[in-house]
Amino acid sequence: MYNSRTLNYVAARPIKRGKKASVFFILLALFCTSLQISAWADGNTATLIPTKGPSLAPKKGRFLVATDNLAKTSFKETVILMTHFSKRGATGIAINRPAHIPLDEAFPGVESIQGHRETLFLGGPVKTDTIFVLMKTQRPHNYMQQITNGIYFAAGLGAISHGLPKLNKDESVRAYAGYAGWTAGQLQVEIKRGDWLIVEANPLIVFEDNTDSLWSRLHQTWSGNWI
């Protein structure tokens, strides 16, 4: 794949054949950019185009993408969907850490979950004995909190029991053990230090199948390496 350094090198080379050479390099640049965009189209994988602009502020419904600063911590290569942000602190759910344990095996005593082989995810290091749920729906239950367009959040096994048996083809639901949390001002310090990239959330990403490469794709796209 080609990054901005490659394209800058190509653009800096002397052009010896007039207009034909200019057209060639323009087409080459467009081709290189299309390679990066097409890398997202892999199965149930959201296609995103990187954007330029001022740094985003943290808020509910945005992604936190761990940078290499966190490579030696428990947040290594983690993507978090923020579920709350205020002066008092912040919370979020790690969306790219499948536990590879089917829900019906994780909760054998819950009748409404039996037969559902969807994997349980690890939502974060806080309250790992508690289940949190993210659901894509246009008909949320009244105890669900809207996080972003069409995405809702709830806590407890009741939420997953309500969501799983009644899904239609346009809906998705996932269960997470635990969540990530920050005290007042803590996340702002980490962002200023360069520990996190803030990215506008795409609802398709939250429930995509290709979670193993999600961090690398987001990090590569928004870390400034692509034009």
Residue frames as a rotation matrix with the C-alpha (Angstrom) as fourth column:
MET 1
0.569 0.822 0.000 0.00
0.822 -0.569 0.000 0.00
0.000 0.000 -1.000 0.00
TYR 2
-0.309 -0.655 0.689 1.09
0.660 -0.670 -0.340 3.57
0.684 0.350 0.640 -0.61
ASN 3
0.265 0.360 -0.895 1.21
0.891 -0.447 0.084 6.28
-0.369 -0.819 -0.439 2.04
SER 4
0.960 0.216 -0.179 1.69
0.154 -0.938 -0.310 10.04
-0.235 0.270 -0.934 1.80
ARG 5
0.179 -0.963 -0.203 5.49
-0.320 -0.252 0.913 9.77
-0.930 -0.098 -0.353 1.79
THR 6
-0.345 -0.268 0.899 5.34
0.641 0.632 0.435 7.60
-0.685 0.727 -0.046 -1.33
LEU 7
0.525 0.639 0.562 3.03
0.849 -0.346 -0.400 10.04
-0.062 0.687 -0.724 -3.09
ASN 8
0.832 -0.296 -0.470 5.19
-0.157 -0.937 0.313 13.01
-0.533 -0.187 -0.825 -2.08
TYR 9
-0.205 -0.952 0.227 8.22
-0.010 0.234 0.972 11.24
-0.979 0.197 -0.058 -3.53
VAL 10
-0.134 0.236 0.962 6.40
0.921 0.387 0.033 10.55
-0.365 0.891 -0.269 -6.79
ALA 11
0.830 0.552 0.084 5.22
0.548 -0.777 -0.310 14.15
-0.106 0.303 -0.947 -7.05
ALA 12
0.604 -0.658 -0.450 8.77
-0.256 -0.695 0.672 15.45
-0.754 -0.291 -0.588 -6.47
ARG 13
-0.101 -0.675 0.731 10.31
0.605 0.541 0.584 13.50
-0.789 0.502 0.354 -9.36
PRO 14
-0.581 -0.172 -0.796 11.17
-0.385 -0.803 0.455 15.56
-0.717 0.571 0.400 -12.47
ILE 15
0.440 0.784 0.439 8.58
0.217 0.381 -0.899 15.41
-0.871 0.491 -0.003 -15.23
LYS 16
-0.560 -0.811 -0.168 10.22
-0.060 -0.162 0.985 14.92
-0.826 0.562 0.043 -18.61
ARG 17
-0.817 0.247 0.521 7.31
0.575 0.413 0.707 14.20
-0.040 0.877 -0.479 -20.92
GLY 18
-0.873 0.420 0.247 5.07
-0.304 -0.866 0.398 17.23
0.381 0.272 0.884 -20.52
LYS 19
-0.186 0.922 0.340 1.34
-0.970 -0.228 0.087 16.82
0.157 -0.314 0.936 -20.19
LYS 20
0.351 0.320 -0.880 1.35
-0.316 0.925 0.210 13.04
0.882 0.205 0.426 -20.61
ALA 21
-0.547 -0.627 -0.555 3.65
0.354 0.427 -0.832 12.64
0.759 -0.651 -0.011 -17.62
SER 22
-0.829 0.286 0.481 1.52
-0.541 -0.631 -0.556 15.00
0.145 -0.721 0.678 -15.53
VAL 23
0.211 0.961 -0.181 -1.60
-0.877 0.268 0.399 12.99
0.432 0.075 0.899 -16.29
PHE 24
0.084 -0.257 -0.963 0.26
0.054 0.966 -0.253 9.79
0.995 -0.031 0.095 -15.41
PHE 25
-0.853 -0.492 -0.174 1.27
0.201 -0.002 -0.980 11.03
0.481 -0.871 0.101 -11.97
ILE 26
-0.504 0.763 0.405 -2.23
-0.859 -0.492 -0.141 12.33
0.092 -0.419 0.903 -11.23
LEU 27
0.413 0.676 -0.610 -3.71
-0.615 0.701 0.360 8.94
0.671 0.226 0.706 -12.11
LEU 28
-0.251 -0.599 -0.761 -1.05
0.253 0.718 -0.649 7.18
0.934 -0.355 -0.029 -10.04
ALA 29
-0.930 -0.080 0.360 -1.88
-0.289 -0.446 -0.847 9.32
0.228 -0.892 0.391 -7.00
LEU 30
-0.043 0.991 0.128 -5.60
-0.988 -0.061 0.144 8.58
0.151 -0.121 0.981 -7.38
PHE 31
0.332 0.110 -0.937 -4.84
-0.258 0.966 0.022 4.87
0.907 0.234 0.349 -7.73
CYS 32
-0.666 -0.660 -0.347 -2.72
0.191 0.299 -0.935 4.83
0.721 -0.689 -0.073 -4.58
THR 33
-0.735 0.465 0.494 -5.46
-0.678 -0.502 -0.537 6.57
-0.002 -0.729 0.684 -2.63
SER 34
0.267 0.899 -0.346 -8.05
-0.871 0.379 0.313 4.08
0.413 0.218 0.884 -3.89
LEU 35
-0.175 -0.405 -0.898 -5.89
0.041 0.908 -0.417 1.21
0.984 -0.110 -0.143 -2.64
GLN 36
-0.969 -0.221 0.107 -6.08
-0.078 -0.135 -0.988 2.57
0.233 -0.966 0.114 0.89
ILE 37
-0.356 0.912 0.206 -9.85
-0.927 -0.315 -0.206 3.04
-0.122 -0.264 0.957 0.75
SER 38
0.284 0.514 -0.809 -10.50
-0.671 0.709 0.215 -0.40
0.685 0.482 0.547 -0.77
ALA 39
-0.689 -0.613 -0.386 -8.56
-0.141 0.637 -0.758 -2.07
0.710 -0.468 -0.525 2.05
TRP 40
-0.706 0.493 0.509 -11.61
-0.641 -0.139 -0.755 -1.51
-0.302 -0.859 0.413 4.26
ALA 41
0.211 0.900 -0.383 -13.97
-0.977 0.212 -0.040 -3.45
0.045 0.382 0.923 2.02
ASP 42
-0.726 -0.496 -0.476 -13.40
-0.427 0.868 -0.253 -6.91
0.539 0.020 -0.842 3.48
GLY 43
-0.586 0.588 -0.558 -16.56
0.700 0.714 0.018 -8.82
0.409 -0.380 -0.830 4.37
ASN 44
0.577 0.814 -0.063 -18.72
0.695 -0.450 0.561 -7.08
0.428 -0.367 -0.826 6.92
THR 45
-0.262 -0.788 -0.557 -16.29
0.901 -0.407 0.153 -4.19
-0.347 -0.462 0.816 7.21
ALA 46
0.704 0.563 -0.433 -17.16
0.427 -0.823 -0.375 -0.51
-0.567 0.080 -0.820 7.16
THR 47
0.000 -0.663 0.748 -15.60
0.959 -0.211 -0.187 1.63
0.282 0.718 0.636 4.42
LEU 48
0.699 0.165 -0.696 -14.31
0.482 -0.828 0.288 4.97
-0.529 -0.537 -0.658 5.71
ILE 49
0.377 -0.583 0.719 -12.44
0.640 -0.397 -0.658 7.82
0.669 0.709 0.224 4.06
PRO 50
-0.186 -0.503 -0.844 -9.96
0.957 -0.289 -0.038 9.74
-0.225 -0.815 0.535 6.26
THR 51
0.682 0.454 0.573 -10.75
0.550 -0.835 0.006 13.41
0.482 0.311 -0.819 6.74
LYS 52
-0.535 -0.845 0.000 -8.61
0.693 -0.439 -0.572 16.40
0.484 -0.306 0.820 7.63
GLY 53
0.378 0.648 0.661 -9.52
0.073 -0.733 0.677 19.11
0.923 -0.207 -0.324 10.09
PRO 54
-0.157 -0.432 0.888 -9.01
-0.822 -0.442 -0.360 20.29
0.548 -0.786 -0.286 13.66
SER 55
-0.906 -0.220 -0.363 -8.60
0.010 0.844 -0.536 17.71
0.424 -0.489 -0.762 16.41
LEU 56
0.080 0.993 -0.081 -11.89
-0.010 0.083 0.997 16.43
0.997 -0.079 0.017 17.73
ALA 57
-0.443 -0.112 0.890 -12.86
-0.855 -0.246 -0.457 16.81
0.270 -0.963 0.014 21.37
PRO 58
-0.958 0.123 -0.260 -13.86
0.180 0.962 -0.205 13.74
0.225 -0.244 -0.943 23.37
LYS 59
-0.454 0.860 0.234 -17.59
-0.875 -0.380 -0.301 13.21
-0.170 -0.341 0.925 23.71
LYS 60
-0.156 0.512 0.845 -20.21
-0.174 0.828 -0.534 10.48
-0.972 -0.230 -0.040 23.87
GLY 61
0.795 0.564 0.224 -20.49
0.050 0.306 -0.951 8.58
-0.604 0.767 0.215 20.61
ARG 62
0.590 -0.674 -0.444 -16.90
-0.763 -0.287 -0.579 9.09
0.263 0.681 -0.684 19.40
PHE 63
0.828 -0.397 -0.396 -14.14
0.380 0.917 -0.124 6.52
0.413 -0.047 0.910 19.16
LEU 64
0.550 -0.812 0.194 -10.95
-0.742 -0.369 0.560 6.56
-0.383 -0.452 -0.806 21.20
VAL 65
0.900 -0.336 -0.278 -8.22
0.065 0.734 -0.676 4.79
0.431 0.590 0.682 19.23
ALA 66
0.762 -0.641 -0.087 -5.15
0.147 0.041 0.988 3.86
-0.630 -0.766 0.125 21.26
THR 67
0.715 -0.629 -0.305 -1.83
-0.616 -0.361 -0.700 5.12
0.330 0.688 -0.646 19.90
ASP 68
0.330 -0.690 -0.644 1.54
0.230 0.721 -0.654 3.42
0.915 0.068 0.397 20.19
ASN 69
-0.334 -0.408 0.850 2.03
-0.678 -0.523 -0.517 5.26
0.655 -0.749 -0.102 23.49
LEU 70
0.237 0.565 0.790 -0.21
-0.949 0.309 0.063 2.59
-0.208 -0.765 0.610 25.05
ALA 71
0.248 -0.163 -0.955 1.58
-0.618 0.733 -0.286 -0.38
0.746 0.661 0.081 23.48
LYS 72
-0.660 -0.568 -0.492 2.79
0.029 0.634 -0.772 -1.62
0.751 -0.524 -0.402 26.87
THR 73
-0.753 0.485 0.445 -0.48
-0.617 -0.283 -0.735 -1.11
-0.230 -0.828 0.512 28.74
SER 74
-0.578 0.619 0.531 -3.78
0.346 0.776 -0.528 -2.97
-0.739 -0.121 -0.663 29.02
PHE 75
0.462 0.763 -0.452 -5.19
-0.094 -0.465 -0.881 -0.63
-0.882 0.449 -0.143 26.36
LYS 76
-0.636 -0.764 -0.109 -2.77
-0.233 0.056 0.971 -1.81
-0.736 0.642 -0.214 23.66
GLU 77
-0.981 0.169 -0.092 -4.43
-0.063 0.169 0.984 -1.69
0.182 0.971 -0.155 20.21
THR 78
-0.507 0.837 -0.203 -7.82
0.734 0.297 -0.610 -0.90
-0.451 -0.459 -0.766 21.70
VAL 79
-0.772 0.428 0.471 -10.77
0.049 -0.698 0.715 0.91
0.634 0.574 0.517 20.10
ILE 80
-0.716 0.499 -0.487 -13.27
0.601 0.087 -0.794 2.37
-0.354 -0.862 -0.363 22.57
LEU 81
-0.247 0.743 0.622 -16.74
0.464 -0.472 0.749 3.72
0.851 0.473 -0.228 21.90
MET 82
-0.984 -0.147 0.103 -17.34
-0.004 -0.554 -0.833 6.51
0.180 -0.819 0.544 24.41
THR 83
-0.255 0.936 -0.243 -20.61
0.761 0.349 0.546 6.07
0.596 -0.045 -0.802 26.30
HIS 84
0.819 0.477 -0.319 -20.29
0.572 -0.635 0.519 9.11
0.045 -0.608 -0.793 28.59
PHE 85
-0.357 -0.922 0.148 -18.14
0.834 -0.386 -0.394 12.23
0.421 -0.017 0.907 28.89
SER 86
0.781 0.525 0.338 -18.42
0.304 -0.793 0.528 15.15
0.545 -0.310 -0.779 31.30
LYS 87
0.197 -0.703 0.683 -16.34
-0.640 -0.620 -0.454 17.22
0.742 -0.348 -0.573 33.71
ARG 88
0.469 0.076 0.880 -16.80
-0.844 0.333 0.421 14.45
-0.261 -0.940 0.220 36.25
GLY 89
-0.356 -0.664 0.658 -15.20
-0.346 0.747 0.567 11.75
-0.868 -0.026 -0.496 34.10
ALA 90
-0.055 0.256 -0.965 -15.66
-0.996 0.059 0.072 9.47
0.075 0.965 0.252 31.12
THR 91
-0.055 0.054 0.997 -16.68
-0.267 0.961 -0.067 5.91
-0.962 -0.270 -0.038 30.30
GLY 92
0.037 0.071 -0.997 -16.53
-0.999 -0.003 -0.037 3.73
-0.006 0.997 0.071 27.22
ILE 93
0.674 0.226 0.703 -16.72
-0.231 0.969 -0.090 0.20
-0.702 -0.102 0.705 25.85
ALA 94
-0.493 -0.845 -0.207 -13.80
-0.599 0.157 0.785 -1.54
-0.631 0.511 -0.584 24.11
ILE 95
0.499 0.846 -0.187 -15.36
-0.672 0.242 -0.700 -2.86
-0.547 0.475 0.689 20.90
ASN 96
0.482 -0.373 -0.793 -12.51
-0.710 0.364 -0.603 -4.89
0.513 0.853 -0.089 19.39
ARG 97
-0.615 -0.710 0.344 -11.73
-0.774 0.459 -0.437 -7.47
0.152 -0.535 -0.831 22.10
PRO 98
0.406 0.785 -0.468 -13.71
-0.642 0.610 0.465 -10.66
0.651 0.112 0.751 21.53
ALA 99
-0.010 -0.354 0.935 -13.45
-0.926 0.357 0.126 -13.15
-0.379 -0.864 -0.331 24.39
HIS 100
-0.460 -0.098 -0.882 -14.22
-0.670 0.691 0.273 -16.04
0.583 0.716 -0.383 21.99
ILE 101
-0.943 0.322 0.085 -16.74
0.162 0.668 -0.726 -17.42
-0.291 -0.671 -0.682 24.47
PRO 102
-0.578 0.790 0.203 -20.26
0.277 -0.044 0.960 -17.98
0.768 0.611 -0.193 23.08
LEU 103
-0.481 0.439 0.759 -22.98
-0.728 -0.682 -0.068 -16.20
0.488 -0.585 0.648 25.02
ASP 104
0.575 0.796 -0.192 -24.93
-0.549 0.549 0.631 -19.38
0.607 -0.257 0.752 25.72
GLU 105
0.260 -0.568 -0.781 -21.83
0.588 0.735 -0.339 -20.91
0.766 -0.371 0.525 27.30
ALA 106
-0.741 -0.545 0.393 -21.00
0.085 -0.657 -0.749 -17.77
0.666 -0.522 0.533 29.27
PHE 107
-0.615 0.620 0.487 -24.54
-0.781 -0.393 -0.485 -17.64
-0.110 -0.678 0.726 30.69
PRO 108
-0.873 0.225 -0.432 -25.87
0.017 0.900 0.435 -21.22
0.487 0.372 -0.790 30.77
GLY 109
-0.690 0.615 -0.382 -28.55
0.633 0.256 -0.730 -20.29
-0.351 -0.746 -0.566 33.30
VAL 110
-0.453 0.525 -0.721 -30.21
-0.418 -0.839 -0.348 -17.63
-0.787 0.144 0.599 31.14
GLU 111
-0.065 0.512 0.857 -32.90
0.485 0.767 -0.421 -19.37
-0.872 0.388 -0.298 29.09
SER 112
0.834 0.501 -0.233 -33.43
0.073 -0.518 -0.852 -16.58
-0.547 0.694 -0.468 26.56
ILE 113
0.264 -0.827 -0.496 -29.72
-0.883 -0.414 0.220 -16.69
-0.388 0.380 -0.840 25.58
GLN 114
-0.143 -0.342 0.929 -29.52
-0.088 0.939 0.332 -20.43
-0.986 -0.034 -0.165 24.97
GLY 115
0.423 0.205 0.883 -28.75
0.764 0.444 -0.469 -21.29
-0.488 0.872 0.031 21.36
HIS 116
0.990 -0.139 0.031 -27.11
-0.106 -0.863 -0.494 -17.92
0.095 0.486 -0.869 20.71
ARG 117
0.546 -0.837 0.036 -23.49
0.823 0.544 0.162 -18.50
-0.156 -0.059 0.986 19.71
GLU 118
0.669 -0.319 0.672 -22.52
0.055 -0.880 -0.473 -14.82
0.741 0.353 -0.571 19.36
THR 119
-0.127 -0.835 -0.535 -19.25
0.735 0.283 -0.616 -14.19
0.666 -0.471 0.578 21.19
LEU 120
0.822 0.213 -0.529 -18.91
0.544 -0.570 0.616 -12.27
-0.170 -0.794 -0.584 24.43
PHE 121
0.307 -0.724 0.617 -16.60
0.326 -0.529 -0.783 -9.24
0.894 0.442 0.074 24.21
LEU 122
-0.057 -0.429 -0.901 -14.28
0.994 -0.104 -0.013 -7.77
-0.088 -0.897 0.433 26.86
GLY 123
0.655 0.500 0.568 -15.52
0.600 -0.800 0.013 -4.21
0.461 0.332 -0.823 27.33
GLY 124
0.238 -0.618 0.749 -12.80
-0.389 -0.767 -0.510 -3.00
0.890 -0.170 -0.423 29.68
PRO 125
-0.565 -0.653 -0.504 -11.01
0.177 0.500 -0.847 -3.49
0.806 -0.568 -0.167 32.97
VAL 126
-0.829 0.296 0.474 -13.74
-0.559 -0.464 -0.687 -2.02
0.017 -0.835 0.551 35.23
LYS 127
-0.091 0.859 0.505 -16.57
-0.723 0.291 -0.626 -4.22
-0.685 -0.422 0.594 36.63
THR 128
-0.674 -0.262 -0.691 -15.72
-0.707 0.500 0.500 -7.23
0.214 0.825 -0.522 34.48
ASP 129
-0.906 0.415 0.082 -18.39
0.347 0.840 -0.417 -9.19
-0.242 -0.349 -0.905 36.35
THR 130
-0.059 0.895 -0.441 -21.08
0.021 -0.441 -0.897 -6.90
-0.998 -0.063 0.007 34.90
ILE 131
-0.370 0.014 0.929 -22.57
0.878 0.333 0.345 -7.16
-0.304 0.943 -0.135 31.41
PHE 132
-0.229 0.271 -0.935 -23.03
-0.229 -0.949 -0.219 -4.10
-0.946 0.164 0.279 29.21
VAL 133
-0.006 0.384 0.923 -24.87
0.796 0.561 -0.228 -4.13
-0.605 0.734 -0.309 25.91
LEU 134
-0.621 -0.075 -0.780 -24.61
-0.397 -0.828 0.396 -2.15
-0.676 0.556 0.484 22.67
MET 135
-0.158 0.669 0.726 -27.51
0.668 0.614 -0.420 -2.45
-0.727 0.418 -0.544 20.26
LYS 136
-0.967 -0.033 -0.254 -28.15
-0.174 -0.646 0.743 -1.10
-0.189 0.762 0.619 16.78
THR 137
-0.450 0.885 0.119 -31.88
0.885 0.459 -0.072 -0.53
-0.118 0.073 -0.990 16.50
GLN 138
-0.788 0.321 0.526 -34.60
-0.083 -0.901 0.426 1.96
0.610 0.292 0.736 15.68
ARG 139
0.369 0.928 0.051 -36.90
-0.259 0.050 0.964 0.60
0.892 -0.370 0.259 18.39
PRO 140
-0.658 -0.750 -0.074 -34.91
-0.114 0.196 -0.974 0.78
0.745 -0.632 -0.214 21.64
HIS 141
0.100 0.595 -0.797 -36.29
0.853 0.361 0.376 -0.31
0.512 -0.718 -0.472 24.98
ASN 142
0.743 0.314 0.591 -37.08
0.092 -0.923 0.374 2.58
0.663 -0.224 -0.714 27.31
TYR 143
0.880 -0.463 -0.103 -34.14
0.080 -0.070 0.994 1.76
-0.467 -0.884 -0.024 29.60
MET 144
0.226 -0.819 0.527 -31.57
0.963 0.268 0.004 2.09
-0.144 0.507 0.850 26.81
GLN 145
0.385 -0.222 -0.896 -29.43
0.085 -0.958 0.273 5.21
-0.919 -0.181 -0.351 26.39
GLN 146
0.937 -0.059 0.346 -28.69
0.345 -0.016 -0.938 6.55
0.061 0.998 0.005 22.90
ILE 147
0.220 -0.948 -0.228 -24.96
0.534 -0.079 0.842 6.81
-0.816 -0.307 0.489 22.26
THR 148
-0.747 -0.337 -0.574 -24.93
-0.300 -0.599 0.742 7.86
-0.593 0.727 0.346 18.62
ASN 149
-0.181 0.758 -0.626 -27.22
-0.980 -0.195 0.048 7.58
-0.085 0.622 0.778 15.61
GLY 150
0.453 0.526 -0.720 -29.02
-0.641 0.754 0.147 4.23
0.619 0.395 0.679 15.91
ILE 151
-0.278 -0.622 -0.732 -26.70
0.213 0.703 -0.679 2.88
0.937 -0.345 -0.063 18.63
TYR 152
0.535 0.559 0.633 -27.99
-0.555 -0.333 0.763 2.32
0.637 -0.759 0.132 22.17
PHE 153
-0.572 -0.800 -0.184 -26.34
-0.218 0.364 -0.906 1.31
0.791 -0.478 -0.382 25.44
ALA 154
0.590 0.712 0.380 -27.65
-0.603 0.076 0.794 -0.55
0.537 -0.698 0.474 28.48
ALA 155
-0.580 -0.759 0.295 -26.32
-0.751 0.358 -0.555 -2.48
0.315 -0.543 -0.778 31.47
GLY 156
-0.273 0.413 0.869 -27.28
-0.703 0.531 -0.473 -5.90
-0.657 -0.740 0.145 32.76
LEU 157
-0.917 -0.070 0.393 -28.26
0.129 0.879 0.459 -9.30
-0.378 0.472 -0.797 31.43
GLY 158
0.010 1.000 -0.007 -31.82
0.417 -0.011 -0.909 -8.07
-0.909 0.006 -0.417 31.03
ALA 159
0.210 0.020 -0.977 -30.73
-0.640 -0.753 -0.153 -5.92
-0.739 0.658 -0.146 28.11
ILE 160
-0.749 -0.521 -0.408 -29.16
-0.651 0.469 0.597 -8.79
-0.120 0.713 -0.691 26.21
SER 161
-0.743 0.554 0.376 -32.13
0.422 0.823 -0.380 -11.04
-0.519 -0.124 -0.846 27.00
HIS 162
0.242 0.849 -0.470 -34.45
0.075 -0.499 -0.863 -8.37
-0.967 0.173 -0.185 25.61
GLY 163
0.097 -0.265 -0.959 -32.38
-0.798 -0.597 0.084 -7.74
-0.595 0.757 -0.269 22.50
LEU 164
-0.786 -0.617 0.042 -31.23
-0.466 0.635 0.616 -11.13
-0.407 0.465 -0.787 21.21
PRO 165
-0.572 0.549 0.609 -34.52
0.503 0.822 -0.268 -13.03
-0.647 0.153 -0.747 20.77
LYS 166
0.433 0.890 -0.146 -36.26
0.502 -0.372 -0.781 -10.14
-0.749 0.265 -0.608 18.98
LEU 167
-0.409 -0.686 -0.602 -33.66
-0.146 -0.602 0.785 -8.98
-0.901 0.409 0.146 16.46
ASN 168
0.840 0.519 0.160 -34.68
0.092 0.153 -0.984 -8.30
-0.535 0.841 0.081 12.89
LYS 169
0.531 -0.660 0.532 -32.31
0.848 0.409 -0.338 -8.32
0.005 0.630 0.776 9.90
ASP 170
0.378 -0.364 0.851 -31.40
0.226 -0.855 -0.466 -4.63
0.898 0.369 -0.241 10.31
GLU 171
0.772 -0.022 0.635 -30.51
-0.578 -0.438 0.688 -4.88
0.263 -0.899 -0.351 14.00
SER 172
0.056 -0.801 -0.596 -27.43
0.173 0.596 -0.784 -6.02
0.983 -0.059 0.171 15.90
VAL 173
0.827 0.132 0.547 -26.63
-0.494 -0.295 0.818 -6.55
0.269 -0.946 -0.179 19.56
ARG 174
0.060 -0.851 -0.522 -23.40
0.150 0.525 -0.838 -7.35
0.987 -0.028 0.159 21.41
ALA 175
0.970 0.228 -0.084 -22.60
0.088 -0.008 0.996 -8.08
0.226 -0.974 -0.027 25.03
TYR 176
0.081 -0.966 0.247 -19.47
-0.119 -0.255 -0.960 -6.84
0.990 0.048 -0.136 26.80
ALA 177
0.593 -0.013 -0.805 -17.98
0.756 0.353 0.551 -7.82
0.277 -0.935 0.220 30.14
GLY 178
-0.019 -0.603 -0.797 -16.80
0.798 -0.490 0.351 -4.66
-0.602 -0.630 0.491 31.91
TYR 179
0.850 0.230 0.473 -16.12
0.470 -0.736 -0.487 -1.14
0.236 0.637 -0.734 30.71
ALA 180
-0.312 -0.946 0.082 -13.35
0.850 -0.317 -0.420 1.47
0.423 -0.062 0.904 30.62
GLY 181
0.771 0.630 -0.089 -13.51
0.591 -0.657 0.468 4.48
0.236 -0.413 -0.879 32.93
TRP 182
-0.396 -0.860 0.322 -11.61
0.631 -0.510 -0.585 7.67
0.667 -0.028 0.744 33.68
THR 183
0.031 0.339 -0.940 -11.86
0.912 -0.395 -0.112 10.06
-0.410 -0.854 -0.322 36.62
ALA 184
0.896 0.393 -0.205 -12.36
0.307 -0.884 -0.353 13.82
-0.320 0.253 -0.913 36.21
GLY 185
0.665 -0.618 -0.419 -9.68
-0.680 -0.733 0.003 15.24
-0.309 0.283 -0.908 33.90
GLN 186
0.066 -0.712 0.699 -7.84
-0.165 0.683 0.712 11.93
-0.984 -0.162 -0.072 33.49
LEU 187
0.391 0.120 0.912 -8.83
0.777 0.488 -0.397 11.27
-0.493 0.865 0.097 29.88
GLN 188
0.999 -0.018 0.044 -8.00
0.007 -0.859 -0.512 14.85
0.047 0.512 -0.858 28.86
VAL 189
0.382 -0.917 0.115 -4.48
-0.676 -0.193 0.711 14.38
-0.630 -0.350 -0.694 30.23
GLU 190
-0.039 -0.379 0.924 -4.05
0.273 0.886 0.375 11.14
-0.961 0.267 0.069 28.29
ILE 191
0.713 0.350 0.608 -5.31
0.673 -0.098 -0.733 12.75
-0.197 0.932 -0.306 25.06
LYS 192
0.907 -0.406 -0.108 -2.97
-0.415 -0.907 -0.074 15.73
-0.068 0.112 -0.991 25.49
ARG 193
0.122 -0.893 0.434 -0.11
-0.514 0.317 0.797 13.30
-0.849 -0.320 -0.420 26.06
GLY 194
-0.216 -0.166 -0.962 -0.92
-0.974 0.101 0.202 11.63
0.064 0.981 -0.183 22.73
ASP 195
-0.766 -0.081 0.637 -2.28
-0.300 0.923 -0.243 8.34
-0.568 -0.377 -0.731 24.08
TRP 196
-0.145 0.838 0.527 -5.52
0.583 0.502 -0.638 8.46
-0.799 0.214 -0.561 22.08
LEU 197
-0.991 0.097 0.091 -6.79
0.027 -0.523 0.852 9.49
0.130 0.847 0.516 18.66
ILE 198
-0.374 0.924 -0.082 -10.38
0.002 -0.088 -0.996 10.78
-0.928 -0.372 0.031 18.64
VAL 199
-0.999 0.048 -0.007 -12.41
0.001 0.153 0.988 9.65
0.049 0.987 -0.153 15.64
GLU 200
-0.285 0.957 -0.045 -16.03
-0.951 -0.289 -0.112 10.23
-0.120 0.011 0.993 14.66
ALA 201
-0.565 0.094 0.820 -17.86
-0.181 0.955 -0.234 6.95
-0.805 -0.280 -0.523 15.21
ASN 202
-0.489 0.465 -0.738 -19.38
-0.786 0.130 0.604 5.00
0.377 0.875 0.302 12.36
PRO 203
0.206 0.652 0.730 -22.20
-0.895 0.428 -0.129 2.74
-0.396 -0.626 0.671 13.61
LEU 204
0.798 0.087 -0.597 -21.20
-0.431 0.773 -0.465 0.05
0.421 0.628 0.654 11.09
ILE 205
-0.179 -0.975 -0.131 -17.81
-0.491 0.204 -0.847 -0.33
0.852 -0.088 -0.516 12.77
VAL 206
-0.234 0.097 0.967 -19.27
-0.970 0.047 -0.240 -1.16
-0.069 -0.994 0.083 16.17
PHE 207
0.408 0.538 0.738 -20.84
-0.501 0.807 -0.311 -4.39
-0.763 -0.243 0.599 14.91
GLU 208
0.438 -0.277 -0.855 -18.53
-0.841 0.209 -0.499 -5.37
0.317 0.938 -0.141 12.07
ASP 209
0.996 -0.004 -0.094 -17.14
0.023 0.979 0.204 -8.90
0.091 -0.206 0.974 11.95
ASN 210
0.404 -0.914 0.027 -13.51
0.542 0.216 -0.813 -8.01
0.737 0.343 0.582 11.25
THR 211
0.986 0.034 0.166 -12.56
-0.110 -0.615 0.780 -6.85
0.129 -0.787 -0.603 14.76
ASP 212
0.572 -0.819 -0.043 -9.05
0.712 0.470 0.521 -8.35
-0.406 -0.329 0.852 14.68
SER 213
-0.377 -0.755 0.537 -7.80
0.920 -0.374 0.120 -5.68
0.110 0.539 0.835 12.26
LEU 214
0.627 0.737 0.253 -10.07
0.704 -0.675 0.220 -2.85
0.333 0.040 -0.942 13.38
TRP 215
0.668 -0.410 -0.621 -7.45
0.288 -0.627 0.724 -1.06
-0.686 -0.662 -0.301 15.47
SER 216
-0.372 -0.911 0.179 -4.75
0.550 -0.061 0.833 -1.19
-0.748 0.408 0.524 12.79
ARG 217
-0.223 0.348 0.911 -7.12
0.931 -0.201 0.305 0.12
0.289 0.916 -0.279 10.12
LEU 218
0.826 0.563 0.001 -8.39
0.526 -0.773 0.354 3.00
0.200 -0.292 -0.935 12.23
HIS 219
0.503 -0.710 -0.493 -4.94
0.303 -0.390 0.870 3.87
-0.810 -0.586 0.019 13.57
GLN 220
-0.457 -0.715 0.529 -3.37
0.737 0.028 0.675 3.82
-0.498 0.699 0.514 10.13
THR 221
0.025 0.565 0.825 -6.14
0.911 -0.351 0.214 5.87
0.411 0.746 -0.524 8.57
TRP 222
0.821 0.459 0.340 -6.27
0.296 -0.851 0.434 8.64
0.488 -0.256 -0.834 11.16
SER 223
0.541 -0.681 -0.494 -2.69
0.660 -0.021 0.751 8.78
-0.521 -0.732 0.438 12.43
GLY 224
0.585 -0.259 -0.768 -1.68
-0.361 -0.932 0.039 11.24
-0.726 0.255 -0.639 9.69
ASN 225
-0.413 -0.815 0.406 0.05
0.015 0.440 0.898 8.77
-0.911 0.377 -0.169 7.35
TRP 226
-0.328 0.378 0.866 -2.57
0.909 0.375 0.181 8.99
-0.256 0.847 -0.466 4.60
ILE 227
-0.965 0.021 -0.262 -3.55
-0.086 -0.968 0.237 11.94
-0.249 0.252 0.935 2.45
